[in-house]
Amino acid sequence: MKKCFISLISAGILFGCIWLSSCDKKNDDLTSDAVTDYLKLETGKYILYRYDSLRFTDYNRRDTMVTYQAKDVVQGPITDNLGRPGWRIVRYLRDWNSTKEVDWVGILTYVVTPSDQNIEMKEGNFRYIKLIKPIKDGASWHGNGFLPDKPYAEFYEFSNDQDIQNWDYTYSDVGASLTINNKNYDSTIAVTQIADSSNLPITGDAAASKSLWVEKYARGIGLVYKEVAVWEFQPGNNGQTAYRQGFGITMSILDHN
């Protein structure tokens, strides 16, 4: 009888913990901003960016930065093959010093599918979960969980993407104000996908790598800042010159409508 009584107590404690956990999750959802608060999905909406592209040239022995203007334009609503409503967005580039509308060239198209619980983005065959609910400091998720193994293997011979499905997207600076290109943006959030490096600054004859991916969103606007640096350094040996493999992108908002 005593054992039965203790088991009932244990079951009650377990049920209570589960119930409290469920209540905490519901409270988090109730107090959290909606994920759609951090996007502006309407036909014709755009965000203009400064777009800095890191490239490795001269047989990957030198790095250079090329600067463009980029513009992400909401082309219109679509329905995906699962019947979910979403939005098609086109990214255009033109030279940094250009002022001509005819100079804009479309470089990629991606689809954003919003729901109550998350924001999904699909670019080509790559599918990401960019934002989730609740939006609170420290909340994390595997936003690359739908990516294939080593998704960049076709383009780069590096190991940075070996465990990309396990990157922990994590919220920070929720509600913070942010100044970008001399303009202030209230109520922003930061999402750090990864911030990892080895042997930096590069010293000696050892290999080095950097994996950094951070995105920041402003309420009522969308993505206002993005910094990506994913590359690997291989030292020279056996007569081979040292080289780097990978890429880097920095996008910072200039204007929006």
C-alpha positions in Angstrom: 0.0 0.0 0.0 2.9 2.3 0.9 4.6 1.7 -2.5 1.3 2.4 -4.3 0.9 5.7 -2.4 4.5 6.7 -3.3 3.8 5.9 -6.9 0.7 8.0 -6.9 2.7 10.9 -5.4 5.4 10.4 -8.1 2.8 10.4 -10.8 1.2 13.5 -9.4 4.5 15.3 -9.4 5.3 14.2 -12.9 1.8 15.3 -14.1 2.3 18.7 -12.3 5.7 19.2 -14.0 4.2 18.5 -17.4 1.2 20.7 -16.7 3.5 23.6 -15.5 5.7 23.2 -18.5 2.7 23.3 -20.8 1.4 26.4 -19.0 4.9 28.1 -19.4 4.9 27.4 -23.1 1.4 28.8 -23.5 2.4 31.9 -21.5 5.5 32.3 -23.7 3.3 32.2 -26.8 0.8 34.7 -25.3 3.5 37.2 -24.4 5.7 36.7 -27.5 5.5 38.9 -30.6 4.0 37.2 -33.6 6.7 36.0 -36.0 5.0 37.9 -38.8 5.5 41.2 -36.9 9.1 41.1 -38.2 8.3 41.0 -41.9 6.3 43.2 -44.4 4.8 40.9 -46.9 2.8 42.9 -49.4 3.1 43.0 -53.2 5.5 45.8 -54.2 7.2 46.1 -50.8 11.0 46.3 -51.0 14.1 46.7 -48.9 17.2 48.3 -50.4 20.6 47.1 -49.0 24.3 47.7 -49.2 25.6 44.3 -50.3 29.2 43.5 -49.7 30.4 40.2 -51.2 33.7 38.6 -50.0 35.5 36.7 -52.8 38.7 34.7 -52.9 40.6 35.4 -56.1 44.0 34.6 -57.7 43.5 30.8 -57.2 41.9 31.5 -53.8 45.1 33.1 -52.5 43.8 36.7 -52.1 40.5 38.0 -50.7 38.6 41.0 -52.1 35.3 42.7 -51.3 32.9 43.8 -54.0 30.1 46.2 -53.1 26.7 46.3 -54.8 23.2 47.7 -54.2 20.7 44.9 -53.6 16.9 45.2 -53.6 14.5 42.5 -52.3 11.1 43.0 -53.9 7.9 41.2 -52.9 6.6 40.1 -56.3 3.3 38.7 -55.1 1.4 35.9 -53.3 1.8 32.3 -54.2 0.5 28.9 -53.1 3.1 26.1 -52.6 2.6 22.4 -53.5 1.2 21.7 -50.0 -1.5 24.3 -50.5 0.1 26.8 -48.1 -0.1 30.6 -48.9 3.3 32.3 -49.2 5.1 35.1 -51.0 7.6 35.2 -53.9 10.5 37.6 -53.4 13.1 38.6 -56.0 16.5 39.9 -55.2 18.1 42.3 -57.7 21.7 43.6 -57.8 23.3 46.6 -59.5 26.6 48.4 -59.3 27.2 50.4 -56.1 27.5 53.7 -58.0 24.6 53.1 -60.4 21.4 55.2 -60.3 19.7 53.7 -63.4 16.7 51.5 -63.0 17.6 49.5 -66.1 20.8 48.3 -64.3 18.9 46.1 -61.8 19.5 42.4 -62.6 17.6 39.6 -60.8 19.9 37.1 -59.3 17.7 34.9 -57.2 14.1 34.2 -56.2 13.0 32.8 -52.9 9.7 32.0 -51.2 8.6 33.0 -47.7 5.8 30.9 -46.1 4.6 32.5 -42.8 2.5 30.7 -40.2 1.5 31.3 -36.6 4.5 29.4 -35.3 7.3 30.1 -37.7 8.7 31.7 -40.9 9.9 29.3 -43.5 12.1 30.4 -46.4 12.9 28.3 -49.5 15.6 29.3 -51.9 16.0 26.8 -54.7 16.2 23.4 -53.0 17.3 24.9 -49.7 14.6 25.2 -47.0 15.1 27.1 -43.8 13.1 27.9 -40.7 14.2 31.5 -40.2 12.0 32.6 -37.2 10.0 30.7 -34.6 7.6 31.5 -31.8 8.1 32.4 -28.9 10.4 35.3 -29.7 12.5 35.6 -26.6 16.2 35.8 -25.7 17.8 32.4 -25.6 15.1 30.5 -27.5 16.8 28.2 -30.1 15.9 25.8 -32.9 17.5 23.9 -35.7 16.6 26.2 -38.6 18.7 24.2 -41.1 17.1 20.9 -40.2 15.7 20.4 -43.8 19.0 21.0 -45.6 20.8 18.1 -47.2 24.2 16.8 -46.0 27.0 19.2 -47.0 24.8 21.5 -49.1 27.7 23.6 -50.4 29.8 20.6 -51.6 29.0 21.4 -55.2 30.6 24.9 -54.9 33.3 24.7 -52.2 35.8 22.2 -50.9 35.5 22.9 -47.2 34.1 21.2 -44.1 32.2 24.2 -42.6 28.8 22.8 -43.7 29.5 19.2 -42.4 27.0 19.6 -39.5 24.9 22.4 -40.8 21.6 20.7 -39.9 22.6 21.0 -36.2 23.3 24.7 -36.2 21.4 26.2 -33.2 19.6 29.3 -34.4 19.3 31.5 -31.2 17.5 34.7 -30.4 19.3 37.6 -28.7 18.8 41.3 -28.2 15.0 40.9 -28.5 13.4 44.4 -28.6 16.7 46.3 -28.9 17.1 49.4 -31.0 19.7 49.3 -33.7 21.4 52.0 -35.8 22.4 50.9 -39.4 23.8 53.3 -42.0 22.9 56.3 -39.7 19.3 55.3 -39.4 17.7 54.0 -36.2 15.4 51.0 -36.1 13.3 50.3 -33.0 12.4 46.9 -31.7 14.7 44.5 -33.5 15.8 40.9 -32.9 19.0 39.1 -33.7 19.3 35.5 -34.8 22.7 33.9 -34.5 22.9 30.7 -36.5 26.5 29.9 -35.8 29.6 31.8 -34.4 32.5 29.5 -34.5 36.2 29.8 -35.6 39.5 28.0 -35.2 43.1 29.4 -35.4 42.0 33.0 -35.9 43.8 35.2 -36.4 45.7 32.8 -38.7 49.1 31.9 -37.2 51.7 29.4 -38.1 51.2 26.6 -40.6 47.9 25.3 -39.1 44.5 25.1 -40.9 41.9 27.7 -39.9 38.2 28.3 -40.4 35.4 30.7 -39.7 31.7 30.0 -39.6 29.6 33.1 -38.8 25.9 33.6 -39.7 23.9 36.4 -38.1 20.6 38.0 -39.2 18.8 40.9 -37.6 15.1 41.8 -38.2 13.2 45.0 -37.4 9.5 45.0 -36.5 7.3 46.0 -39.4 10.2 45.9 -41.9 12.0 42.6 -42.2 15.7 41.7 -42.5 17.8 44.8 -41.8 21.2 43.2 -41.4 22.9 40.0 -42.4 26.5 39.0 -41.9 27.9 35.7 -43.2 31.5 34.4 -43.3 31.9 30.7 -44.1 35.4 29.8 -45.2 38.3 27.5 -44.5 42.1 28.2 -44.8 44.5 25.5 -45.9 48.2 26.3 -45.3 50.7 25.7 -48.0 52.7 22.5 -48.0 54.7 20.3 -50.4 55.2 23.3 -52.7 51.5 24.2 -52.7 50.5 27.8 -51.9 48.2 28.5 -49.0 44.6 29.2 -50.0 41.0 29.8 -48.7 37.7 28.3 -49.8 34.3 29.7 -49.0 32.3 32.9 -49.1 31.1 35.9 -47.2 28.2 38.4 -47.5 27.2 41.5 -45.5 23.8 43.1 -46.2 22.8 46.3 -44.4 19.6 48.2 -45.0 19.7 51.5 -46.8 16.0 52.2 -47.4 12.5 50.5 -47.6 9.0 51.4 -48.6 
